């Protein structure tokens, strides 16, 4: 299980593939990989967003992410997991977060990766300041609800 917080842009597909290739202990057990990639939107709360600064508290943020991954591994039979999260200057369409979960079965992979992502959005200490096209900047007060169902 690995957590990485980085100010550098990253390629989520390369990160997941490299990690899986290096984790040879999964050979023969791996039946599923659930991979979530979150990117920056160019809109929020009805406004155009031209960029964002994502801040974190070094050390504390990584520990919070590690705890979230560990909680998922205690609830589902996770073979391995990888979380990569950007901080710093981010532009629309840039990847912000990668959550990759390897398991023997797809249902466990889906459930564990969703748990990690939702917990990350609500519990990990990140702070977002958006740059708005029309009105300067604003701090994001709350994250969108990933469990929101549209009918």
Secondary structure by P-SEA (a helix, b strand, c coil): cbbbbbcccccaaaaaaaaaaacccccccccbbbbbbbbbbcccccccccbbbbbbcaaaaaaaaaaaaaaaaaacccccbbbbbbccccccccccbbbbbbcccaaaaaaaaaaaaaaaacccbbbbbbbbccccccccccccccccccc
